[in-house]
């Protein structure tokens, strides 16, 4: 089998251009889709052009992360810059004001930091970053927080209960609480705790300072112990985490079954992380929390969901225009143990307040749940999906290709054979795809001079 680089006479294999794009859609009253249109809802995912972020037209843009809050959005560019837009009633945009904005703007106070990831809560934002000038003595994953309950409209460096210079691996923001994960697998939480969503063994009124989670309940009849965590997600008043062994732990409010335990205990609350025993023997790789529901993806691409399904966010019923459920009984509206939704092919999942998004192995974005603003749209976005984000009423996706033409060229180049080269060359010529034309020409030339083995043609594909 011949490589594309060999056919073209290149000394090095050709690689797919590393471009990426962000698509946003759904509720737009506060400008959270990044577009200035007056429409309150945008049902079709549309790419945000580079000019919105201060890049000249035609310049390739690359993105690292995207996140959706209740009514605001944030995105991380490949140069480490953080952009925010949408509602700003609590300073969640990080610009020192409380004025909403319908277009992306760089968070200037983080110019000295290389931002790696971002999380949006209902009305707050948190980012993990590394100083651009680091002599090796400063943490490569520092946490910055701002917005509601974070005591600042500007990003402020936050260590909380972790020792200074702890490397932060991930952060997740809920409605009124935040949980941060360290590189060594520890969790700390802060915020409101009326339902035990901080996971520290008690409930209380008022804003709570940071504290480390020290107890995880593996079994009801055994004493809690410490568990190493690899991922965490916060819902409205609950949270979920994955251990290094692929087990799921949940805590906080469980009145709609969102904790996934067979019986609802402690007055519908779990005060410390408790293992979801219904998932025993199933290796979970990612978990996402919505308003009152939770989803998990297995290592084999299966999707499980549990919790409240009043508007179809569990994905267990027929699709309608505004919700994916036609209710027939109470069991459909609430699942207090995980239910298998899709048996295979799921790569990513994101939970909004009342809707769910997944990306499938075929590149399609599928959504279900509350859909009055089009936020649960089912679309085939351009490029491989790298990140999904779901907010209060809007959604976002980060893909790796900027244009349909680019994507088509890449896919056609992968599938050129001697039998279809003439047909593909004709299409490429009519669409001004010069590189693809040259590939087809070179392939035929090699065949004519005897440089193409029939076995190569039988193999079907030329790998890039």
C-alpha positions in Angstrom: 0.0 0.0 0.0 1.5 3.4 -1.1 1.4 6.5 1.0 0.2 9.8 -0.4 3.6 11.3 0.3 5.2 8.5 -1.9 2.8 9.2 -4.8 3.5 12.9 -4.7 7.3 12.4 -4.4 7.4 14.1 -1.0 10.2 13.1 1.4 7.9 13.4 4.4 4.3 12.1 4.7 1.6 14.8 4.3 -0.4 15.6 7.3 -3.9 17.0 7.6 -3.8 20.8 8.3 -4.3 21.4 12.0 -7.3 23.8 11.8 -10.3 23.9 14.1 -13.6 25.7 14.4 -16.2 26.5 17.0 -19.9 26.2 16.3 -22.5 27.7 18.7 -26.3 27.6 18.6 -29.5 27.8 20.7 -30.8 30.5 23.0 -29.3 33.9 22.1 -31.0 36.6 24.2 -27.9 37.5 26.0 -25.5 37.1 23.1 -24.2 33.8 24.3 -23.9 32.4 20.7 -21.4 35.1 19.9 -23.6 36.7 17.2 -25.2 40.1 17.2 -28.4 39.0 15.5 -31.6 40.1 17.2 -33.0 36.6 17.0 -33.4 35.0 20.5 -32.8 31.5 19.2 -30.5 30.2 16.5 -31.4 26.6 15.7 -28.6 25.8 13.2 -25.0 25.4 14.4 -22.9 28.1 12.7 -19.2 28.6 12.8 -17.9 31.6 14.6 -15.6 33.4 12.0 -12.0 34.2 13.0 -12.7 38.0 12.6 -14.9 37.8 15.7 -11.7 37.0 17.7 -9.5 39.6 16.1 -8.0 37.4 13.4 -7.8 38.5 9.8 -10.2 36.7 7.4 -8.5 33.7 5.8 -6.2 33.1 8.8 -6.3 29.6 10.2 -7.6 29.5 13.7 -7.0 26.7 16.3 -8.9 26.1 19.5 -8.2 24.1 22.6 -11.4 24.3 24.6 -15.0 25.7 24.7 -17.5 25.8 27.6 -21.1 27.0 28.1 -22.6 28.5 31.2 -26.2 29.3 31.9 -26.1 32.3 29.5 -22.4 32.9 28.7 -19.7 31.1 26.7 -15.9 30.8 26.9 -13.3 29.5 24.4 -9.5 28.9 24.7 -7.4 29.6 21.6 -4.3 27.6 20.7 -2.0 30.5 21.7 -3.4 30.3 25.3 -5.8 33.3 25.0 -9.2 33.1 26.7 -12.3 34.7 25.1 -15.6 35.2 26.8 -19.0 36.5 25.7 -22.7 36.6 26.7 -24.3 37.4 30.1 -22.2 39.2 32.7 -24.6 40.0 35.6 -22.1 38.6 38.1 -18.8 39.4 36.4 -18.6 35.9 34.8 -16.9 37.3 31.7 -13.9 38.4 33.7 -13.5 41.9 32.3 -14.2 43.7 35.6 -17.6 44.9 34.6 -21.2 43.5 34.9 -22.1 44.5 31.3 -23.2 41.7 29.0 -21.5 41.4 25.6 -22.7 39.8 22.4 -19.2 39.3 20.9 -16.1 37.5 22.1 -13.4 39.5 23.8 -10.1 38.4 25.2 -9.7 38.3 29.0 -6.8 40.7 29.3 -5.9 40.0 32.9 -4.8 36.5 31.8 -2.4 37.8 29.0 0.6 36.6 31.1 -0.9 33.1 31.4 -1.2 30.3 28.8 -4.7 29.1 29.4 -5.2 25.4 28.9 -8.9 24.8 29.7 -12.0 26.5 30.9 -15.3 25.7 32.7 -18.4 27.7 33.0 -20.9 27.5 35.8 -24.3 29.1 35.9 -22.8 32.5 36.6 -19.1 32.0 37.2 -16.0 30.9 35.2 -12.8 29.0 36.1 -9.7 28.4 34.0 -6.5 26.4 34.3 -3.4 28.1 33.1 0.4 28.1 33.2 2.5 31.3 33.4 4.0 32.1 29.9 7.3 32.7 31.6 8.0 29.8 33.9 11.4 28.8 35.1 10.1 25.5 36.3 9.4 26.6 39.9 5.8 27.5 39.2 2.9 25.1 38.8 2.0 24.2 35.2 -1.7 24.1 36.1 -2.8 27.1 38.2 -6.5 27.8 38.9 -8.1 31.1 38.2 -11.8 31.9 39.2 -14.2 34.8 38.8 -17.9 35.6 38.8 -20.7 34.7 41.2 -19.5 33.6 44.7 -15.8 33.9 43.6 -15.4 37.4 45.2 -14.1 39.0 42.0 -15.2 40.2 38.6 -11.6 39.7 37.4 -9.7 36.4 37.3 -8.0 35.7 40.6 -5.5 33.0 41.4 -7.0 30.5 43.7 -5.3 27.7 45.6 -8.0 27.0 48.1 -7.3 24.0 50.3 -4.6 22.7 48.1 -1.0 23.6 48.9 0.5 26.4 46.7 1.9 25.2 43.3 -0.4 22.2 43.2 -0.9 21.2 39.6 -4.7 21.4 38.8 -5.8 18.8 36.3 -9.4 19.8 35.9 -12.1 22.1 37.3 -15.9 21.9 37.0 -18.4 24.6 37.9 -22.0 23.9 39.0 -24.9 26.2 39.7 -23.5 27.5 43.0 -20.6 25.2 43.7 -17.2 24.4 42.2 -15.0 21.3 42.3 -11.3 21.2 41.3 -9.2 18.1 40.7 -5.5 17.9 41.3 -3.0 16.0 39.2 -2.6 13.5 42.1 -6.3 12.7 42.1 -7.6 14.7 45.0 -10.8 16.9 44.9 -11.5 20.2 46.7 -14.8 22.0 46.7 -16.3 25.3 47.7 -19.6 27.3 47.3 -23.0 26.6 48.7 -23.8 23.3 50.3 -27.4 23.1 51.3 -27.8 19.7 49.5 -24.3 18.3 50.3 -23.0 19.1 46.8 -19.6 19.9 48.3 -19.2 16.2 49.2 -17.6 16.9 52.5 -20.0 15.0 54.8 -22.4 17.8 56.0 -24.9 20.3 54.8 -25.1 23.9 55.8 -26.5 27.3 54.8 -24.4 30.1 53.3 -21.3 30.3 51.2 -18.6 27.8 52.3 -14.8 28.1 51.8 -12.7 25.4 50.1 -12.1 22.0 51.6 -10.7 18.7 50.4 -12.9 15.6 50.0 -11.5 12.9 52.2 -14.1 10.1 52.2 -15.6 8.0 49.4 -18.2 5.3 50.1 -17.4 2.2 48.0 -19.8 0.0 49.9 -22.7 0.7 52.3 -21.4 -1.7 54.9 -17.8 -0.6 54.9 -16.1 2.5 56.2 -15.4 5.3 53.6 -11.9 5.5 52.3 -9.8 7.7 50.0 -10.1 7.2 46.2 -7.9 8.6 43.4 -10.1 10.6 41.0 -9.4 11.2 37.2 -12.4 13.3 36.2 -15.2 15.4 37.8 -18.4 17.0 36.6 -20.8 19.4 38.5 -24.5 19.6 37.9 -26.9 22.1 39.3 -26.8 20.8 42.9 -25.0 17.5 42.5 -21.7 16.2 41.2 -20.1 13.0 39.8 -16.5 11.8 39.5 -14.6 8.9 38.0 -12.0 6.9 39.9 -8.8 5.6 38.4 -10.4 2.2 38.2 -13.3 3.4 36.1 -15.9 3.6 38.9 -18.4 6.4 39.2 -19.1 8.3 42.4 -21.9 10.8 42.9 -23.0 13.1 45.7 -25.3 16.1 46.5 -29.0 16.4 45.7 -30.6 13.1 44.4 -34.4 13.9 44.5 -34.8 13.0 40.8 -32.5 10.0 40.8 -29.5 12.0 39.4 -27.1 10.2 41.7 -27.9 6.8 40.2 -28.3 4.9 43.5 -31.0 2.2 43.7 -32.6 3.8 46.7 -32.7 7.5 47.6 -31.2 8.0 51.1 -30.5 10.8 53.6 -33.6 12.7 52.5 -32.6 12.6 48.8 -29.1 13.7 49.5 -25.7 12.0 49.6 -23.2 14.0 51.7 -20.0 12.2 50.6 -19.2 10.6 47.2 -20.9 7.2 46.9 -20.1 4.6 44.3 -22.8 3.9 41.7 -23.0 0.1 42.2 -25.3 -0.4 39.3 -22.3 0.3 37.0 -20.1 -2.4 38.7 -18.0 -4.1 36.1 -18.5 -1.4 33.5 -15.4 0.8 32.9 -16.5 4.4 32.6 -14.2 6.9 30.8 -16.2 10.1 31.0 -19.2 11.5 33.0 -21.3 14.7 32.6 -23.9 16.2 34.9 -26.9 18.3 33.9 -29.6 20.1 35.9 -31.1 16.9 37.4 -29.6 14.2 35.2 -26.3 12.5 34.7 -24.7 10.7 31.7 -21.6 8.4 31.5 -19.7 6.9 28.5 -17.9 3.6 28.7 -14.6 2.6 27.3 -16.5 0.7 24.5 -18.6 3.8 23.6 -21.9 2.9 25.4 -23.9 5.7 26.9 -25.8 5.4 30.2 -28.1 8.0 31.6 -30.1 8.5 34.9 -32.0 11.1 36.8 -34.9 13.4 35.8 -36.2 13.0 32.3 -39.2 15.4 32.3 -38.3 16.9 29.0 -36.5 14.0 27.5 -33.0 14.7 28.6 -32.3 11.0 29.3 -32.9 10.1 25.7 -35.1 7.1 26.4 -38.2 8.1 24.3 -39.5 9.2 20.9 -38.4 12.5 19.5 -40.8 15.5 19.3 -40.3 19.1 18.3 -39.7 20.4 21.8 -38.7 17.3 23.7 -37.6 13.8 23.1 -40.2 12.2 25.3 -43.9 11.4 25.0 -44.6 10.5 28.6 -46.6 7.4 29.4 -45.6 6.6 32.9 -43.6 7.9 35.9 -40.7 5.5 35.1 -39.9 7.3 31.9 -39.7 10.7 33.8 -37.3 9.4 36.4 -34.6 6.8 36.5 -32.7 6.4 39.8 -30.4 3.8 38.3 -28.3 4.0 35.1 -30.2 3.0 31.9 -28.4 2.0 28.7 -29.3 4.6 26.1 -26.9 3.8 23.2 -24.9 0.5 23.2 -21.9 1.7 21.1 -20.3 4.4 19.0 -20.5 7.3 21.5 -17.3 9.4 21.8 -18.2 12.5 23.8 -21.2 13.6 26.0 -22.2 16.9 27.4 -25.2 17.7 29.6 -26.9 21.1 29.6 -29.4 22.2 32.2 -32.2 20.1 30.5 -30.7 18.7 27.3 -28.0 16.3 26.3 -25.5 16.2 23.4 -23.3 13.4 22.1 -20.8 13.0 19.3 -21.0 9.7 17.5 -18.2 7.8 15.7 -19.6 8.9 12.3 -19.1 12.6 13.3 -22.7 13.4 13.8 -23.9 15.5 16.8 -27.0 14.1 18.3 -29.1 15.9 20.9 -32.3 15.4 22.9 -34.2 17.0 25.7 -35.6 20.5 26.0 -35.3 22.0 22.5 -37.4 25.1 22.3 -34.3 27.2 21.3 -32.8 24.5 19.0 -30.1 23.7 21.6 -30.6 20.0 21.2 -30.1 20.1 17.4 -29.0 17.0 15.5 -26.4 18.0 13.0 -23.4 16.7 11.1 -20.8 19.3 11.9 -17.7 19.7 9.7 -14.6 18.0 11.1 -13.9 15.6 13.9 -15.5 16.7 17.1 -12.9 17.5 19.8 -15.2 19.0 22.5 -18.9 19.4 23.2 -20.4 22.0 25.5 -24.0 22.4 26.7 -25.3 25.3 28.8 -28.6 26.6 30.1 -30.2 26.9 26.6 -27.4 26.9 24.1 -24.7 24.5 22.9 -21.2 24.6 21.3 -18.9 22.2 19.6 -15.2 22.4 18.8 -14.1 20.6 15.6 -10.8 20.1 13.8 -11.7 21.4 10.3 -12.6 24.9 9.2 -14.3 24.3 6.0 -16.4 21.7 4.2 -14.0 21.9 1.2 -11.0 21.1 3.4 -12.8 18.1 4.9 -13.9 16.7 1.6 -10.3 17.0 0.2 -8.9 15.1 3.2 -11.5 12.3 3.0 -11.2 12.0 -0.8 -7.4 11.8 -0.6 -7.7 9.0 1.9 -9.9 7.0 -0.5 -8.2 7.5 -3.9 -7.6 4.2 -5.9 -6.6 3.6 -9.5 -10.2 2.7 -10.2 -11.7 6.0 -9.0 -8.8 8.4 -9.6 -10.3 9.8 -12.8 -13.6 10.5 -11.2 -12.1 12.1 -8.1 -9.7 14.2 -10.3 -12.7 15.5 -12.3 -14.4 16.6 -9.1 -11.2 18.1 -7.7 -10.6 20.1 -10.9 -14.1 21.6 -10.9 -13.7 22.6 -7.2 -10.2 24.0 -7.7 -8.7 21.4 -5.3 -5.2 21.6 -6.8 -3.5 19.3 -4.3 -6.0 16.6 -4.9 -5.7 17.0 -8.7 -2.0 16.6 -8.4 -2.4 13.5 -6.3 -4.7 11.8 -8.9 -2.4 12.8 -11.8 0.7 11.5 -10.0 -1.1 8.2 -9.2 -1.9 7.7 -12.9 1.6 8.6 -13.9 3.0 5.9 -11.5 0.7 3.4 -13.0 1.7 4.2 -16.6 5.4 3.9 -15.8 4.9 0.7 -13.9 5.4 2.2 -10.5 2.0 1.2 -9.2 1.5 -2.4 -8.2 -1.9 -4.0 -8.8 -1.8 -5.2 -5.2 -1.8 -1.5 -4.1 -5.0 -1.0 -6.1 -6.6 -4.0 -4.6 -6.0 -2.8 -1.1 -8.5 0.0 -1.8 -7.0 2.9 0.2 -4.1 5.1 0.1 -3.3 6.2 3.6 -2.3 9.8 4.3 
